[in-house]
Amino acid sequence: MKENQLLQTIIESIQEKKGRKIVTVDLTQIESASTQYFVVCQGNTPTQVEAIADSVRQYTREHAGVKPVAYEGYRNAQWIIIDYGNIFVHVFAPEARDFYRIEQLWNDAKLTEIADID
């Protein structure tokens, strides 16, 4: 599956659980990057963070036939990362996102903000 199709599927899965402030980070032009894309979003509570991460894993399996290579962070559900090889999905609680500011770490990458769906 092409990265663009998987990216769109991931975004849809986040929106399905009302994930907010979705940003895609295009790392394809950065040689030192360990992946091609990040998808960063947030939920309002640890419960919603878990629900978004679960949705990403289930939705991509059902709609794209893709399972993650690995995932981590369910223990405290402040920052769950899901690894799809060329795409890493970061689901944050608001405080953790503000603290780590992951988008700013890659300020030379192309950032695309996805409008929230209400």
Secondary structure, DSSP 8 states (H G I E B T S, - for coil): --HHHHHHHHHHHHHHTT-EEEEEEE-TT-TT-SSSEEEEEE-SSHHHHHHHHHHHHHHHHHHH----SEEE-TTT-SEEEEE-SSEEEEEE-HHHHHHH-HHHHTTTSEEEEE----
